[in-house]
Amino acid sequence: MKRVKSTLTVLSVATLFAISGAAHAGATLDAVKKKGFVQCGISDGLPGFSFADAKGQYKGIDVDVCRAVAAAVFGDAGKVKFSPLTAKERFTALQSGEIDVLSRNTTWTSSRDSAMGLNFTGVTYYDGQGFLVNKELGVSSAKELDGATVCIQAGTTTELNLSDYFRANGLKYTPITYDTSDESAKSLESGRCDVLTSDQSQLYAQRIKLANPEQYVVLPEVISKEPLGPAVRQGDEEWFDIVRWTLFAMLNAEELGVTSANVEKVAKETKNPDVARLLGGEGEYGKDLKLPADWAVQIVKQVGNYGEIFERNVGAGSALKIERGLNALWNKGGLQYAPPVR
């Protein structure tokens, strides 16, 4: 797969439609079914979200979202191909039709959701921007970073957030920008910059890749709201609904106690109408989405519910050991909430 090299990040909606042919409902689903797989844009290497393991297999929350979409559409989570993209490349790849869905730790903002011709389908991870420093720097707060040299990944919301925070607190800094998160982390490790700023999830992911991760600490300040989620092109409500309800199915499954281990048994035996509707035992909700009746069963069976993908990729079952926090379900103190299937 040829990777996008253009530095353009915004195309007009009119140009978008002309290039991708996505202006009529159903175009993306039709194209996906014709080629037999979902083409998914992911990070070019971020542990916990999208990275290749020693066998070259992609893993992470963002990867699992892609696999879940494939499970819903084809009944086979393996019918997905991945396009690793830098922050600069990601929007052009989606706008031009090179990928069908962007699932790449991308922040949902007003400009991206309007001027860029994209639609965000939900939030897979509630995040916020923070700071990673070497303990030898001797600081315990971001407000002690006056005069610091700061590593930033280009093409992200990080740059504006950093500028706003330092200006609001009367602090000065020198930015150094890089195209990839790995380059930023290596610069911190080499001492070229004093601090690395990014979404906190990325900071934890980058820290475990450093030679001496215990030597680095994430400062306590969270300076922004960074709701991360998948995005699709505007103009195709059918495909938008499929990607959106794929995430909602995983969230509802966790809330209802449906897991990859019990989903087939529950689908056959449940007396709970909410569970029956989700798993295809009642109604024609799959048909409404132009999906098979067991679309949600296949998602949970092959990929897992939201709690399962969180725990194995970034939570207690992973090297990152990130607590659920804001990403806990709404009835357990978090923000994750999905509309019901009915």
Buried (B, 14 or more C-beta within 10 A) or exposed (E): EEEBEEEEBBBEBEEBBEBBBBBEBEBBBBBBEEEEBBBBBBBBBBBBBBBBEEEEEBBBBBBBBBBBBBBBBBBBBEBBBBBBBBBBBBBBBBBBBBBBBBBBBBBBBEEBBEEBBBBBBBBBBBBBBBBBBBEEBEBEEBBEBEEBBBBBBBBBBBBEBBEEBBEEEEBEBEBBBBBBBBBBBBBBBEEEBBBBBBBBBBBBBBBBBBEEEEEBBBBEBBBBBBBBBBBBBBBBEBBBBBBBBBBBBBBBBBBBEBBBEEBBEBBEEBEBEBBBBBBBBBBEBBEEBBBBBBBBBBBBBBBBBBBBBBBBBBBEEBBBEBEBEBBBBEEEEBEBEBEEBE
